Amino acid sequence: MSFNESFSRFAKWTAHASGRPATFALALLVIVVWAVTGPLFHFSDTWQLVINTGTTVVTFLMVFLIQNTQNRDSTAMQIKLDELVRALQGAHNAVVSLEEAGDAELQKAKEEYDELAQRARASSDDTGSPEVVAEARDAKTRAADAKATAEEAKRTAGAARDEAEKAARRPG
């Protein structure tokens, strides 16, 4: 196993373990023990140096371990998002791997998508994809037609019931 793979496994394990309640309890216990031993060491400079050095070293190392885990998670998330963009009809495949673009290209893409968002808020065209907009419009029309048909059926049923009641009340 290479150093990178070993480091990755260790970083994942450490990030996972550091977020557990038991790890927090252990860290709290270390602080309590340190605080309780203060009078034993007369709150000396060495006593203070122990906790300062310990926490500094742990914090310094955790930064790198957690950053490694964040990088892996971010890469995995980008791949998943790229796959969703690639798979959706009407989506702009040009945004796949956009995180690799330079700052100027990112800013230009942001401005374009801000403009798309403003236009979408001003109209019913949410994606700029004619197929999606037409399908949504057709679905709304079908729903309205179904509602009108149901209301007509209710009126017809009500009229038939009224006629049946009148006929039942007539003599002979």
TORMI-952232 format. One record per residue: residue number from 1; residue in three letters; z, x, y of N, C-alpha, C, O in turn. Coordinates in steps of 0.1 Angstrom, whole numbers. Each point is the difference from the previous one (the first is absolute). Layout:
num|residuo|n_Z|n_X|n_Y|ca_Z|ca_X|ca_Y|c_Z|c_X|c_Y|o_Z|o_X|o_Y
NUM|ALA|Z|X|Y|Z|X|Y|Z|X|Y|Z|X|Y
...
This chain:
num|residuo|n_Z|n_X|n_Y|ca_Z|ca_X|ca_Y|c_Z|c_X|c_Y|o_Z|o_X|o_Y
1|MET|0|9|-12|0|-9|12|0|9|12|8|10|1
2|SER|-16|-13|9|-2|8|12|12|-2|10|8|-9|-2
3|PHE|-7|18|11|11|-1|10|-1|-13|8|10|-7|2
4|ASN|-22|3|2|-2|-12|8|4|-12|-8|7|-9|5
5|GLU|-11|8|-18|4|-11|-8|16|-1|-2|6|-10|1
6|SER|0|22|-3|14|1|-2|7|-5|13|10|-7|0
7|PHE|-15|12|11|6|-3|13|-1|-15|3|9|-7|4
8|SER|-21|1|-8|-2|-14|2|9|-8|-8|6|-10|5
9|ARG|-4|13|-17|9|-7|-9|14|1|5|8|-10|1
10|PHE|-4|22|3|14|2|6|2|-8|12|10|-6|3
11|ALA|-20|6|6|0|-7|13|2|-15|-3|8|-7|7
12|LYS|-16|2|-16|1|-15|-3|14|-3|-5|6|-10|4
13|TRP|-2|18|-14|14|-3|-6|10|1|11|9|-9|1
14|THR|-9|19|8|10|2|10|-1|-12|10|11|-5|4
15|ALA|-23|2|1|-1|-12|9|6|-12|-6|7|-8|6
16|HIS|-10|5|-19|5|-11|-7|15|0|-1|7|-10|3
17|ALA|-2|22|-7|15|1|-2|7|-1|13|11|-5|1
18|SER|-17|11|10|8|0|13|1|-14|6|8|-2|8
19|GLY|-16|-7|-13|1|-14|6|9|-9|-8|1|-12|2
20|ARG|5|17|-12|9|-8|-9|14|-1|6|5|9|7
21|PRO|2|-20|-9|14|-2|4|9|11|-5|9|4|7
22|ALA|-11|0|-19|9|10|-6|-1|14|8|10|7|2
23|THR|-22|-4|3|-2|12|8|7|-1|13|6|9|5
24|PHE|-7|-21|1|7|-2|13|15|1|-2|7|6|8
25|ALA|-2|-12|-19|14|1|-3|5|15|-2|11|4|4
26|LEU|-20|3|-11|4|15|-2|0|7|13|9|8|3
27|ALA|-18|-11|6|-1|7|13|13|-4|8|6|8|7
28|LEU|-3|-21|-7|12|-5|7|13|7|-6|9|4|7
29|LEU|-9|-2|-20|12|6|-7|1|15|5|11|4|3
30|VAL|-22|3|-2|0|14|5|6|0|15|8|9|3
31|ILE|-12|-18|5|5|-1|14|15|-3|0|7|7|7
32|VAL|-3|-16|-15|14|-4|-1|8|12|-5|11|3|6
33|VAL|-15|4|-17|7|12|-5|0|11|11|11|6|2
34|TRP|-21|-4|5|-1|10|11|10|-4|11|8|8|4
35|ALA|-8|-21|0|10|-4|10|14|1|-4|9|4|8
36|VAL|-6|-7|-21|14|0|-5|4|15|-1|12|3|2
37|THR|-21|6|-5|4|14|-1|2|7|14|4|11|1
38|GLY|-7|-18|9|1|6|14|14|5|3|1|12|4
39|PRO|9|-19|-6|14|5|2|3|12|-9|8|9|5
40|LEU|-13|-9|-17|3|11|-9|-6|14|6|6|10|-2
41|PHE|-17|-12|9|-6|12|5|2|1|16|-6|8|6
42|HIS|15|-16|-1|4|0|14|-12|-3|9|-1|6|11
43|PHE|-8|-14|-16|-12|-3|7|-7|12|6|-4|1|12
44|SER|3|9|-20|-5|14|4|-15|-1|3|-7|-9|-4
45|ASP|2|20|10|-14|1|2|-8|1|-13|-11|-6|-2
46|THR|17|12|-8|-6|1|-13|-1|-14|-7|-10|-3|-6
47|TRP|20|-5|8|0|-13|-6|-11|-8|7|-7|-8|-7
48|GLN|5|9|20|-10|-7|6|-14|5|-3|-10|-7|-2
49|LEU|9|20|0|-12|7|-3|-5|-5|-14|-12|-1|-2
50|VAL|21|-1|-7|-4|-5|-14|-8|-13|1|-11|-1|-6
51|ILE|16|-9|13|-7|-13|0|-13|1|9|-10|-5|-4
52|ASN|11|13|15|-12|1|8|-11|7|-8|-12|-4|1
53|THR|15|15|-7|-10|7|-8|-5|-8|-11|-13|-1|-3
54|GLY|22|-6|-5|-5|-8|-11|-9|-11|4|-10|-2|-6
55|THR|14|-5|17|-8|-12|4|-14|5|6|-10|-6|-2
56|THR|10|17|8|-12|6|6|-10|4|-11|-12|-3|1
57|VAL|17|10|-11|-8|4|-11|-6|-12|-8|-12|-1|-2
58|VAL|21|-9|-1|-5|-12|-7|-10|-7|8|-11|-4|-5
59|THR|13|2|18|-9|-7|9|-14|7|1|-10|-6|-1
60|PHE|11|19|2|-12|9|1|-9|-2|-12|-12|-2|1
61|LEU|18|3|-13|-7|-1|-13|-5|-14|-2|-11|-2|-5
62|MET|19|-8|9|-4|-14|-2|-12|-4|8|-8|-8|-4
63|VAL|6|14|16|-11|-3|8|-13|3|-8|-9|-8|1
64|PHE|8|20|-7|-12|3|-8|-2|-8|-12|-11|-4|-3
65|LEU|22|1|-4|-1|-8|-12|-5|-14|3|-9|-6|-6
66|ILE|15|0|17|-4|-14|3|-14|0|6|-7|-10|-2
67|GLN|4|20|10|-14|0|6|-10|1|-12|-11|-6|1
68|ASN|13|14|-11|-9|0|-12|-2|-13|-6|-11|-5|-3
69|THR|22|-2|1|0|-14|-5|-8|-9|9|-8|-9|-5
70|GLN|11|10|18|-7|-9|10|-15|3|-1|-8|-9|1
71|ASN|4|22|-2|-14|3|0|-7|-6|-12|-11|-6|1
72|ARG|18|7|-13|-6|-6|-12|-1|-15|1|-10|-6|-3
73|ASP|20|-1|8|0|-14|2|-11|-4|10|-7|-10|-3
74|SER|6|17|14|-10|-3|10|-14|1|-6|-9|-8|2
75|THR|6|19|-10|-13|2|-6|-3|-11|-10|-11|-6|0
76|ALA|21|2|-8|-2|-11|-10|-3|-13|8|-9|-8|-5
77|MET|16|5|15|-2|-12|8|-14|0|6|-7|-10|0
78|GLN|3|21|5|-14|1|6|-10|-3|-10|-10|-7|3
79|ILE|11|13|-15|-9|-2|-11|-1|-15|-3|-11|-6|-2
80|LYS|23|-1|1|0|-14|-3|-7|-8|11|-7|-9|-3
81|LEU|10|12|15|-6|-7|11|-15|2|1|-8|-9|2
82|ASP|4|22|-5|-15|3|-1|-7|-9|-10|-11|-5|2
83|GLU|18|4|-14|-6|-8|-10|-1|-15|4|-10|-6|-3
84|LEU|20|1|10|-1|-14|4|-11|-2|10|-8|-10|-1
85|VAL|7|20|11|-11|-1|9|-14|0|-7|-9|-7|3
86|ARG|8|17|-12|-12|1|-7|-4|-12|-8|-12|-4|-1
87|ALA|22|-3|-5|-3|-11|-9|-2|-13|8|-6|-9|-6
88|LEU|10|8|18|-1|-13|7|-14|-2|6|-5|9|7
89|GLN|-1|-20|-10|-13|-3|6|2|-2|15|9|-8|4
90|GLY|-18|14|4|1|-2|14|9|10|7|0|1|13
91|ALA|7|7|-20|9|10|6|-8|12|4|-11|2|-5
92|HIS|15|5|15|-7|12|5|4|12|-8|11|6|1
93|ASN|-20|-2|-10|3|12|-9|1|13|8|5|10|-5
94|ALA|-9|-10|18|1|12|8|14|4|2|3|11|4
95|VAL|7|-21|-6|14|4|3|7|6|-12|11|4|1
96|VAL|-19|-3|-13|6|6|-11|2|15|3|-9|6|6
97|SER|21|-1|-8|3|14|3|1|3|15|-2|12|4
98|LEU|4|-22|4|0|2|14|12|9|4|-1|7|11
99|GLU|11|-6|-19|12|9|3|-5|14|1|8|9|5
100|GLU|-19|-5|-10|-5|14|0|-8|3|13|-3|11|2
101|ALA|1|-22|6|-8|2|12|8|8|11|12|1|-1
102|GLY|-19|4|10|6|7|12|6|-10|9|-2|-12|-1
103|ASP|10|17|11|7|-9|9|-10|-9|8|2|-11|2
104|ALA|-13|18|3|-10|-8|8|-6|-11|-8|-2|-11|5
105|GLU|-2|14|-18|-6|-10|-8|10|-11|-3|-3|-12|0
106|LEU|16|15|-3|10|-10|-2|2|-9|12|1|-12|-1
107|GLN|-1|18|13|2|-7|13|-12|-10|2|2|-11|4
108|LYS|-14|16|-7|-12|-9|1|1|-12|-9|-3|-11|3
109|ALA|7|14|-16|1|-11|-10|11|-10|4|-2|-12|-1
110|LYS|13|17|6|11|-8|5|-5|-9|11|3|-12|0
111|GLU|-10|17|10|-6|-8|11|-9|-11|-6|0|-11|5
112|GLU|-9|15|-14|-9|-10|-6|8|-11|-7|-4|-12|1
113|TYR|14|15|-8|8|-10|-7|8|-8|9|3|-12|-3
114|ASP|2|18|14|7|-8|10|-9|-10|6|4|-12|2
115|GLU|-17|16|0|-10|-10|6|-3|-11|-10|-1|-11|4
116|LEU|0|15|-17|-2|-10|-10|11|-10|-1|-2|-12|-1
117|ALA|15|17|2|11|-9|0|0|-9|12|4|-12|-2
118|GLN|-7|17|14|-1|-9|12|-10|-11|-2|2|-11|3
119|ARG|-14|15|-8|-10|-10|-3|4|-10|-10|-3|-12|1
120|ALA|10|16|-12|5|-9|-10|10|-10|5|0|-11|-4
121|ARG|9|16|13|10|-9|6|-7|-10|9|5|-11|1
122|ALA|-16|14|5|-7|-9|9|-9|-10|-7|-4|-9|6
123|SER|1|12|-19|-9|-9|-7|6|-2|-14|10|5|-4
124|SER|-18|-13|-4|4|-2|-14|-6|10|-9|3|0|-12
125|ASP|-11|9|17|-6|11|-8|10|11|-2|2|8|9
126|ASP|4|-8|-21|11|9|-2|-4|14|-5|7|10|3
127|THR|-18|-9|-10|-4|13|-6|-13|5|5|-4|12|-2
128|GLY|-4|-21|8|-13|5|4|-10|-1|-12|-11|4|1
129|SER|16|-9|-12|-8|-1|-12|-5|-14|-1|7|-9|-2
130|PRO|-20|7|4|-6|-14|0|3|-7|-13|3|-13|0
131|GLU|-3|20|-12|3|-7|-12|14|-6|-1|2|-11|-4
132|VAL|7|19|9|14|-5|0|2|-11|10|7|-10|-4
133|VAL|-13|11|16|2|-11|9|-7|-13|-5|6|-11|2
134|ALA|-18|12|-8|-7|-11|-5|8|-7|-11|1|-12|-1
135|GLU|5|21|-8|8|-6|-11|12|-7|5|4|-11|-5
136|ALA|3|16|15|11|-6|6|-4|-13|7|7|-10|-2
137|ARG|-18|10|9|-5|-13|6|-3|-10|-10|4|-12|1
138|ASP|-11|16|-12|-3|-9|-11|13|-6|-6|0|-12|-4
139|ALA|9|20|1|13|-4|-6|7|-10|9|5|-10|-5
140|LYS|-5|12|18|6|-10|10|-8|-13|-1|7|-11|0
141|THR|-20|12|0|-8|-12|-1|3|-8|-13|1|-12|0
142|ARG|-1|19|-11|3|-6|-13|14|-7|0|2|-11|-5
143|ALA|8|18|11|13|-6|1|1|-12|9|6|-10|-4
144|ALA|-14|10|15|0|-12|9|-7|-11|-7|4|-12|1
145|ASP|-15|15|-9|-7|-11|-7|9|-6|-11|0|-12|-2
146|ALA|7|21|-5|9|-5|-10|11|-9|6|4|-10|-6
147|LYS|1|14|17|10|-9|7|-5|-13|4|6|-10|-2
148|ALA|-18|10|7|-7|-13|5|-2|-9|-13|2|-12|1
149|THR|-7|18|-12|-2|-7|-12|13|-7|-5|0|-11|-4
150|ALA|11|19|4|13|-5|-4|5|-11|9|5|-10|-5
151|GLU|-7|11|18|4|-11|9|-8|-12|-3|5|-11|1
152|GLU|-18|12|-3|-9|-11|-3|4|-7|-13|0|-12|-1
153|ALA|4|20|-9|4|-6|-13|13|-7|2|2|-11|-6
154|LYS|7|15|15|13|-7|2|-3|-13|7|5|-11|-4
155|ARG|-14|11|14|-4|-13|7|-6|-10|-10|3|-12|0
156|THR|-12|17|-8|-7|-9|-10|10|-5|-10|0|-12|-3
157|ALA|9|20|-2|11|-4|-9|9|-11|6|4|-9|-6
158|GLY|-1|12|19|9|-10|7|-7|-13|2|6|-10|-2
159|ALA|-19|10|6|-7|-12|1|-1|-8|-13|1|-12|0
160|ALA|-4|19|-11|-1|-6|-13|13|-6|-4|1|-11|-6
161|ARG|10|17|9|14|-5|-3|2|-13|8|5|-9|-6
162|ASP|-8|10|19|2|-12|8|-8|-12|-5|5|-11|-1
163|GLU|-18|13|-3|-8|-10|-6|6|-6|-13|0|-12|-2
164|ALA|5|21|-6|6|-4|-13|13|-9|3|2|-10|-7
165|GLU|5|14|17|12|-8|3|-4|-14|5|7|-10|-3
166|LYS|-17|10|12|-5|-13|5|-4|-9|-11|2|-12|-1
167|ALA|-10|18|-9|-5|-8|-11|11|-5|-9|-1|-11|-5
168|ALA|12|19|4|11|-4|-9|8|-11|7|6|-8|-7
169|ARG|-6|6|20|7|-10|7|-7|-13|0|6|-11|2
170|ARG|-19|11|-3|-8|-13|0|3|-8|-12|1|4|-11
171|PRO|0|-17|14|2|-9|-12|-13|-2|-8|-11|0|5
172|GLY|14|-1|-18|-10|-3|-9|-11|8|-3|-8|-4|-9
